[in-house]
């Protein structure tokens, strides 16, 4: 006869005088939540920061971020070509937001790719917008060069700031370990 593995934990019915398991004892009982530790002298975070912390934090590879930006800008350019007579304003105004999202959502190992992938996505969108005509494509890129440079600069600054924060966090972690005498490497949490 073949044994079946359990798919869930066995249920323990606690009697009123029973001692709860160690995990529940540490948390103060099964239904109480632990209070968050806040060092003395630190103010609570503003509501805007708390709202931003609740947002999803997707981590895309450099290729994934570039494909996402390309798909978004090509779709907007196609809709612009169909409905707005190829003015390019919708794609151009949306480009800085797409470049910023590309820089914010790329994983830490691929931060250098965010400012590279965003203008490539804009170029693909310009090709879709003009219907593939090379002269019109170059004209669209020249006319909207300010937006293109601005969005690329925004992606570069965001990627640079994220990299500086990661390097400082890593350095502080290593200094804390050296001060406490911890041997070995800390587990990676990025």
N, C-alpha and C positions, 0 to 999 in steps of 0.2 A: 504494500500500500504506500502510495506517495504522500509525502508530507506537504501541507500547504503552509506558506509563510503568512504571518499576520500582516494585514494591511493597515491596521490602526493599533494604537496603544490600548492595553487592557484598561477598562474603566475602574477606578477605585471609588467606592462609595464611602465618603468620610462620615464617621459617626460624630456626634456633637463633641465628644471629649477627646477625639483622636488628634494626634500631632500631625500637622500638615507636612507634606514632603519638603525637603530642603529648599527647593526653588520657590515654592509658595511662601515658606517661612521668611526667606530673604526679602521677598517683595511685600511682606506685610499681609499676606493672605491672597487668595486667588483673584479677588476683584479689585483690590486697591492698586493704583498706579504709583510708580515711584516718582517722587518729586525730582525735577531736573536740578542738578547741582549748578549753582552759579556762584563764582568766586565773589568775595566781598569787594565792593567798589565798582563793579561792572553794572552798567545799566542794561535793561532788557532791550532787545533789538526793536527798531521802529517797525510799525505794521507793514510798511512797504517791503522791508527786508524779509520779514516773516512770510509775506505773500510770495516773494520771489523764491524763497527756499522750498515752498510747496510745489513749484512748477516741476514738470518732469525734466530729468537731466539725461537726455539721450546722448550716447557717445558713438559717433560715427567714425569710420575710418576716413582717411583723406579721400579715397575714391568714392565712398558712400556720400560724403558731404558734397563732393563735386557733382555726383550724379543727381542728388537731391536738388541742388541749385540749378543744374542744367534743366532738369525736368520742370521745375517751377517756372523758370524764365522762358523756356520754350513754349510751355502751355500759355503763359500770359501773352507772349509775342504772337502765338497763333490766334488767340482770341482778339488781340489788338488788330491783327491783319484782317480778320473777318469782320469785326464790328466797328472798329474805329478808324478805318481807312489807312492803316499802317502809319499812324503818327508816332508811335514809339513812346508816348508819354507814360502809359501805364507800366510798361516794362522798365523804363528808365527811373521812374519814381520808386518802384518796388525794389530796384537793384540794391540800394544800400541796406535795406532790411534783410534781404536774402544773403548778402555778403556777411552781415553781422551774425545772422543765424548760423551760417556756415562756420564762422570763426568760434562761435560759442558752443556748438554741438560737436565739433571734431574732437577726437580723443587726444589726450596729452602727447602721445608719441607722434602724432601727425599734425601738430600745430603749425608747422612751417608750410603745410600744403593749403591751408585755408585761404591765404591771400593770393595763391596761385590758381586755385580752382574757381574762385568767384569770377574773375575776368574772362576765363575760358567759357564759363556758363553764359556770360553776357554776350560773348561773341557768337555762340550757338544761337542764342535768342535773337540776335541781330540778323543772322542768316535766315531764320524762320520768319522774322518780321518782313524782310524784303523779298521773300520768295526765292532766295538763292542767287539773285543777281549780284555779282561781285562789286560793281560800281555803286549800286545802292547800299550794299552792306558797308563798304568803306565810308560812304557819305554818312550813313547812320552812326557809325562809330565816331566819326569826326565831329558830328553835330552834338552828340551826347558825351563827349570826352570828359567834361567836367564831372558829370554824375559818375562816369566810369572810374575816374581817378579818385573821387571822393569815397565811393563805396569800397574800392580796393584799399584805400588808406584806412578806412574804418576797420576793415577785416584785419589788416596788418597790425593796427594799434591794439585791437582786442586780443589777437593772438600773442602779441608781445607782452601785454599786461598779464595774460594767463600764464605765460611761460615764467615771467619774473616771480609771480606768486607761487608757482610750483617749485621753483628753485629755492626760494626763501623757506618754504614749508619743509622741503627736504633737508636743507641745511640746519634749520632749527631742530628738527627731529634728531638729526645726528649729534648735534651739540647736547641735547637733553640726554641722549643715550651715553655720551662720553662722560657727562657729569654724574650720572647715576651708576656708572660702572657696568652697564649692561654690555654683555659680550654678544657679538653676532649682529645680524642685520634685522631691522624691524620688518614686520610683515607689511607688504605693500597694500595701500588702501586707495590707490588712484583708479 
